């Protein structure tokens, strides 16, 4: 079981640094990992289902979970 840590929450398309890259500037590929249930960063009692994605860039793979927390507001998480 992977433990996840919060990277942040942004409006869709706004800059966020996920392991050194802005995911909005890359193609996301769904990982073979199952969906994960993660808490809303500001409201930990609210659990949200997140897809796990991979980005390939500069010869490395970046794994992260992301999902829409509310209309056009996205939460991002990385393995701890």
VOFI-318712 format. One record per atom (N, C-alpha, C): residue in one letter; z, x, y; atom name; residue number from 1. Coordinates in pm, 1 decimal, always signed. Example, Ala and Ser with C-alpha at 12.3 -4.5 7.8 and 13.67 -1.06 7.14 Angstrom:
% VOFI-318712
{rec "A",{+780.0,+1319.0,-569.0},"N",1}
{rec "A",{+780.0,+1230.0,-450.0},"CA",1}
{rec "A",{+780.0,+1320.0,-330.0},"C",1}
{rec "S",{+708.0,+1285.0,-225.0},"N",2}
{rec "S",{+714.0,+1367.0,-106.0},"CA",2}
{rec "S",{+787.0,+1290.0,+3.0},"C",2}
***
This chain:
% VOFI-318712
{rec "X",{+0.0,+84.2,-118.5},"N",1}
{rec "X",{+0.0,+0.0,+0.0},"CA",1}
{rec "X",{+0.0,+88.2,+124.2},"C",1}
{rec "X",{-93.9,+65.1,+212.5},"N",2}
{rec "X",{-105.0,+142.9,+335.4},"CA",2}
{rec "X",{-10.6,+87.6,+441.1},"C",2}
{rec "X",{+56.8,+176.4,+510.8},"N",3}
{rec "X",{+138.4,+138.5,+625.6},"CA",3}
{rec "X",{+52.5,+160.4,+749.1},"C",3}
{rec "X",{+50.9,+63.0,+839.8},"N",4}
{rec "X",{-34.1,+66.7,+956.9},"CA",4}
{rec "X",{+48.8,+77.7,+1083.9},"C",4}
{rec "X",{-5.4,+148.9,+1182.8},"N",5}
{rec "X",{+59.5,+153.5,+1313.9},"CA",5}
{rec "X",{-37.6,+99.2,+1418.0},"C",5}
{rec "X",{+17.7,+38.7,+1518.9},"N",6}
{rec "X",{-61.8,-21.4,+1624.9},"CA",6}
{rec "X",{-122.0,+85.2,+1714.4},"C",6}
{rec "X",{-250.9,+70.6,+1744.4},"N",7}
{rec "X",{-317.8,+154.6,+1843.2},"CA",7}
{rec "X",{-312.1,+85.2,+1978.2},"C",7}
{rec "X",{-343.6,-43.1,+1980.2},"N",8}
{rec "X",{-338.7,-117.1,+2105.7},"CA",8}
{rec "X",{-411.9,-249.1,+2097.5},"C",8}
{rec "X",{-410.0,-317.3,+2210.4},"N",9}
{rec "X",{-473.6,-447.2,+2225.1},"CA",9}
{rec "X",{-563.8,-440.2,+2347.4},"C",9}
{rec "X",{-688.5,-484.4,+2333.5},"N",10}
{rec "X",{-782.7,-482.2,+2444.8},"CA",10}
{rec "X",{-871.0,-606.4,+2442.6},"C",10}
{rec "X",{-926.4,-637.4,+2558.5},"N",11}
{rec "X",{-1029.7,-739.7,+2566.1},"CA",11}
{rec "X",{-1154.4,-681.7,+2498.8},"C",11}
{rec "X",{-1225.4,-766.0,+2427.0},"N",12}
{rec "X",{-1343.7,-720.7,+2353.3},"CA",12}
{rec "X",{-1435.5,-638.4,+2442.5},"C",12}
{rec "X",{-1467.9,-518.1,+2395.5},"N",13}
{rec "X",{-1557.5,-428.1,+2467.1},"CA",13}
{rec "X",{-1488.8,-328.3,+2557.8},"C",13}
{rec "X",{-1361.2,-352.6,+2593.6},"N",14}
{rec "X",{-1288.5,-257.5,+2678.2},"CA",14}
{rec "X",{-1254.6,-132.1,+2599.7},"C",14}
{rec "X",{-1244.2,-21.7,+2669.6},"N",15}
{rec "X",{-1218.4,+107.6,+2605.5},"CA",15}
{rec "X",{-1083.3,+108.6,+2534.0},"C",15}
{rec "X",{-1083.9,+165.5,+2413.8},"N",16}
{rec "X",{-962.1,+194.2,+2338.8},"CA",16}
{rec "X",{-989.2,+318.9,+2255.0},"C",16}
{rec "X",{-890.6,+402.9,+2241.2},"N",17}
{rec "X",{-905.3,+527.3,+2166.4},"CA",17}
{rec "X",{-847.5,+507.9,+2026.5},"C",17}
{rec "X",{-935.5,+504.5,+1928.2},"N",18}
{rec "X",{-895.6,+492.0,+1787.9},"CA",18}
{rec "X",{-931.3,+622.9,+1719.8},"C",18}
{rec "X",{-832.5,+704.8,+1696.0},"N",19}
{rec "X",{-852.3,+835.1,+1631.2},"CA",19}
{rec "X",{-959.5,+918.6,+1701.3},"C",19}
{rec "X",{-959.8,+911.9,+1834.2},"N",20}
{rec "X",{-1050.3,+995.3,+1912.5},"CA",20}
{rec "X",{-1183.7,+933.8,+1949.3},"C",20}
{rec "X",{-1208.6,+810.0,+1907.3},"N",21}
{rec "X",{-1334.7,+744.5,+1943.4},"CA",21}
{rec "X",{-1309.2,+603.1,+1995.5},"C",21}
{rec "X",{-1403.5,+555.7,+2074.6},"N",22}
{rec "X",{-1401.0,+416.0,+2117.6},"CA",22}
{rec "X",{-1483.9,+337.3,+2016.5},"C",22}
{rec "X",{-1420.6,+254.4,+1934.8},"N",23}
{rec "X",{-1494.6,+186.0,+1827.4},"CA",23}
{rec "X",{-1608.0,+97.3,+1877.0},"C",23}
{rec "X",{-1598.5,+47.2,+1998.7},"N",24}
{rec "X",{-1704.2,-39.3,+2051.3},"CA",24}
{rec "X",{-1837.0,+36.5,+2065.1},"C",24}
{rec "X",{-1831.1,+169.0,+2067.7},"N",25}
{rec "X",{-1953.3,+249.8,+2082.7},"CA",25}
{rec "X",{-2014.8,+290.4,+1949.2},"C",25}
{rec "X",{-1963.5,+237.5,+1838.7},"N",26}
{rec "X",{-2008.1,+278.1,+1705.6},"CA",26}
{rec "X",{-2029.9,+156.3,+1617.2},"C",26}
{rec "X",{-2103.1,+179.2,+1508.7},"N",27}
{rec "X",{-2123.1,+74.9,+1408.5},"CA",27}
{rec "X",{-2001.8,+70.6,+1316.4},"C",27}
{rec "X",{-1946.2,-46.8,+1298.9},"N",28}
{rec "X",{-1833.0,-65.1,+1208.3},"CA",28}
{rec "X",{-1887.1,-104.6,+1071.8},"C",28}
{rec "X",{-1835.7,-41.0,+967.8},"N",29}
{rec "X",{-1870.2,-79.4,+831.0},"CA",29}
{rec "X",{-1742.2,-129.0,+764.4},"C",29}
{rec "X",{-1752.9,-244.8,+699.9},"N",30}
{rec "X",{-1635.9,-297.3,+630.1},"CA",30}
{rec "X",{-1597.3,-202.1,+518.7},"C",30}
{rec "X",{-1470.2,-170.5,+513.4},"N",31}
{rec "X",{-1417.2,-85.8,+407.8},"CA",31}
{rec "X",{-1405.3,-168.0,+279.8},"C",31}
{rec "X",{-1391.8,-99.6,+168.8},"N",32}
{rec "X",{-1370.3,-170.0,+42.5},"CA",32}
{rec "X",{-1224.7,-214.3,+28.1},"C",32}
{rec "X",{-1140.6,-173.7,+121.8},"N",33}
{rec "X",{-1000.6,-215.4,+117.8},"CA",33}
{rec "X",{-990.8,-364.8,+145.5},"C",33}
{rec "X",{-888.5,-424.6,+91.3},"N",34}
{rec "X",{-865.8,-567.1,+109.2},"CA",34}
{rec "X",{-819.0,-596.0,+251.6},"C",34}
{rec "X",{-828.8,-721.1,+290.7},"N",35}
{rec "X",{-775.4,-763.9,+419.1},"CA",35}
{rec "X",{-626.6,-731.5,+425.9},"C",35}
{rec "X",{-576.4,-705.8,+546.5},"N",36}
{rec "X",{-434.4,-675.6,+563.1},"CA",36}
{rec "X",{-372.1,-774.5,+659.4},"C",36}
{rec "X",{-245.6,-803.1,+638.5},"N",37}
{rec "X",{-167.8,-888.7,+727.6},"CA",37}
{rec "X",{-85.2,-798.1,+817.0},"C",37}
{rec "X",{-109.9,-804.5,+948.5},"N",38}
{rec "X",{-40.7,-716.3,+1041.8},"CA",38}
{rec "X",{+17.5,-797.3,+1156.9},"C",38}
{rec "X",{+129.0,-750.4,+1212.4},"N",39}
{rec "X",{+193.4,-825.0,+1320.6},"CA",39}
{rec "X",{+123.3,-804.9,+1454.3},"C",39}
{rec "X",{+126.4,-906.6,+1536.0},"N",40}
{rec "X",{+78.4,-896.0,+1673.5},"CA",40}
{rec "X",{+168.7,-794.9,+1743.9},"C",40}
{rec "X",{+112.7,-696.7,+1814.4},"N",41}
{rec "X",{+195.0,-593.1,+1877.7},"CA",41}
{rec "X",{+300.3,-646.2,+1975.0},"C",41}
{rec "X",{+269.0,-752.8,+2046.4},"N",42}
{rec "X",{+364.5,-807.3,+2143.4},"CA",42}
{rec "X",{+452.1,-917.6,+2085.9},"C",42}
{rec "X",{+411.2,-972.9,+1973.1},"N",43}
{rec "X",{+483.6,-1083.3,+1909.7},"CA",43}
{rec "X",{+492.9,-1056.9,+1760.5},"C",43}
{rec "X",{+580.4,-966.0,+1718.3},"N",44}
{rec "X",{+583.9,-920.5,+1578.3},"CA",44}
{rec "X",{+603.9,-1029.8,+1474.3},"C",44}
{rec "X",{+655.3,-1145.9,+1515.3},"N",45}
{rec "X",{+671.9,-1255.8,+1419.4},"CA",45}
{rec "X",{+539.2,-1325.1,+1388.3},"C",45}
{rec "X",{+435.4,-1300.6,+1471.2},"N",46}
{rec "X",{+302.6,-1357.1,+1447.3},"CA",46}
{rec "X",{+220.3,-1260.0,+1362.3},"C",46}
{rec "X",{+187.3,-1302.2,+1242.6},"N",47}
{rec "X",{+107.6,-1218.8,+1153.6},"CA",47}
{rec "X",{-39.0,-1260.9,+1163.7},"C",47}
{rec "X",{-127.4,-1160.0,+1160.5},"N",48}
{rec "X",{-270.9,-1184.6,+1170.9},"CA",48}
{rec "X",{-343.2,-1113.2,+1056.5},"C",48}
{rec "X",{-446.0,-1175.3,+1005.6},"N",49}
{rec "X",{-528.1,-1115.6,+901.4},"CA",49}
{rec "X",{-631.0,-1024.7,+967.0},"C",49}
{rec "X",{-633.8,-899.3,+922.4},"N",50}
{rec "X",{-724.4,-800.1,+980.0},"CA",50}
{rec "X",{-817.3,-745.3,+872.7},"C",50}
{rec "X",{-940.4,-723.9,+912.8},"N",51}
{rec "X",{-1039.0,-657.1,+827.9},"CA",51}
{rec "X",{-1018.9,-506.6,+844.8},"C",51}
{rec "X",{-1046.5,-429.8,+741.1},"N",52}
{rec "X",{-1038.2,-283.6,+748.2},"CA",52}
{rec "X",{-1181.1,-230.2,+757.6},"C",52}
{rec "X",{-1202.0,-141.0,+854.6},"N",53}
{rec "X",{-1335.8,-87.9,+882.9},"CA",53}
{rec "X",{-1336.6,+64.0,+876.7},"C",53}
{rec "X",{-1458.1,+118.0,+868.4},"N",54}
{rec "X",{-1481.1,+262.7,+878.4},"CA",54}
{rec "X",{-1588.7,+288.0,+981.6},"C",54}
{rec "X",{-1572.2,+396.2,+1053.7},"N",55}
{rec "X",{-1675.8,+446.8,+1143.0},"CA",55}
{rec "X",{-1705.2,+588.9,+1097.7},"C",55}
{rec "X",{-1833.4,+622.0,+1086.9},"N",56}
{rec "X",{-1872.2,+759.6,+1057.0},"CA",56}
{rec "X",{-1926.8,+820.2,+1184.6},"C",56}
{rec "X",{-1867.3,+933.2,+1227.2},"N",57}
{rec "X",{-1912.8,+1000.0,+1347.9},"CA",57}
{rec "X",{-1878.7,+1148.1,+1340.5},"C",57}
{rec "X",{-1969.4,+1229.8,+1383.7},"N",58}
{rec "X",{-1948.8,+1375.1,+1388.9},"CA",58}
{rec "X",{-1899.8,+1430.2,+1254.8},"C",58}
{rec "X",{-1953.7,+1376.0,+1145.7},"N",59}
{rec "X",{-1920.0,+1426.5,+1013.3},"CA",59}
{rec "X",{-1783.7,+1386.3,+960.7},"C",59}
{rec "X",{-1721.2,+1288.4,+1022.8},"N",60}
{rec "X",{-1591.3,+1242.6,+971.9},"CA",60}
{rec "X",{-1587.7,+1090.4,+967.6},"C",60}
{rec "X",{-1497.3,+1040.2,+886.4},"N",61}
{rec "X",{-1480.3,+896.1,+871.4},"CA",61}
{rec "X",{-1348.9,+855.1,+936.3},"C",61}
{rec "X",{-1355.0,+748.9,+1014.4},"N",62}
{rec "X",{-1235.7,+696.2,+1080.3},"CA",62}
{rec "X",{-1209.0,+559.1,+1021.0},"C",62}
{rec "X",{-1089.2,+542.7,+965.6},"N",63}
{rec "X",{-1047.6,+417.5,+904.6},"CA",63}
{rec "X",{-955.9,+344.9,+1002.5},"C",63}
{rec "X",{-979.8,+216.0,+1021.6},"N",64}
{rec "X",{-893.6,+137.4,+1110.3},"CA",64}
{rec "X",{-900.5,-9.5,+1070.4},"C",64}
{rec "X",{-801.2,-83.5,+1113.0},"N",65}
{rec "X",{-799.7,-228.0,+1094.8},"CA",65}
{rec "X",{-813.0,-289.8,+1232.9},"C",65}
{rec "X",{-883.9,-399.8,+1240.1},"N",66}
{rec "X",{-902.0,-467.0,+1367.9},"CA",66}
{rec "X",{-923.3,-615.1,+1345.3},"C",66}
{rec "X",{-886.6,-691.4,+1446.0},"N",67}
{rec "X",{-908.9,-834.6,+1439.8},"CA",67}
{rec "X",{-882.7,-899.1,+1573.1},"C",67}
{rec "X",{-937.0,-1016.8,+1587.9},"N",68}
{rec "X",{-922.4,-1091.9,+1712.1},"CA",68}
{rec "X",{-788.2,-1164.4,+1710.1},"C",68}
{rec "X",{-701.5,-1129.9,+1804.2},"N",69}
{rec "X",{-568.0,-1188.3,+1813.2},"CA",69}
{rec "X",{-571.2,-1322.5,+1885.4},"C",69}
{rec "X",{-658.1,-1334.2,+1983.3},"N",70}
{rec "X",{-685.9,-1459.0,+2054.4},"CA",70}
{rec "X",{-827.1,-1445.6,+2109.3},"C",70}
{rec "X",{-874.8,-1543.7,+2179.8},"N",71}
{rec "X",{-1014.3,-1543.2,+2225.0},"CA",71}
{rec "X",{-1049.7,-1414.4,+2297.8},"C",71}
{rec "X",{-1136.7,-1334.4,+2235.6},"N",72}
{rec "X",{-1186.6,-1208.2,+2291.1},"CA",72}
{rec "X",{-1080.2,-1101.9,+2313.7},"C",72}
{rec "X",{-966.0,-1114.5,+2250.9},"N",73}
{rec "X",{-859.2,-1014.3,+2259.7},"CA",73}
{rec "X",{-838.6,-956.6,+2120.6},"C",73}
{rec "X",{-858.5,-824.7,+2110.2},"N",74}
{rec "X",{-858.0,-757.1,+1980.7},"CA",74}
{rec "X",{-739.0,-663.7,+1965.3},"C",74}
{rec "X",{-683.9,-659.7,+1844.9},"N",75}
{rec "X",{-580.7,-562.8,+1809.3},"CA",75}
{rec "X",{-640.9,-458.6,+1716.6},"C",75}
{rec "X",{-599.8,-332.8,+1737.2},"N",76}
{rec "X",{-647.0,-221.0,+1656.1},"CA",76}
{rec "X",{-528.5,-148.6,+1595.0},"C",76}
{rec "X",{-545.5,-105.3,+1470.5},"N",77}
{rec "X",{-441.3,-39.4,+1393.3},"CA",77}
{rec "X",{-503.2,+76.1,+1314.6},"C",77}
{rec "X",{-424.7,+179.5,+1289.0},"N",78}
{rec "X",{-468.5,+290.5,+1203.9},"CA",78}
{rec "X",{-361.8,+316.1,+1098.7},"C",78}
{rec "X",{-401.5,+378.5,+986.5},"N",79}
{rec "X",{-301.0,+412.9,+886.1},"CA",79}
{rec "X",{-196.5,+506.1,+946.3},"C",79}
{rec "X",{-70.8,+479.5,+914.9},"N",80}
{rec "X",{+39.0,+561.5,+968.4},"CA",80}
{rec "X",{+47.8,+694.1,+893.7},"C",80}
***
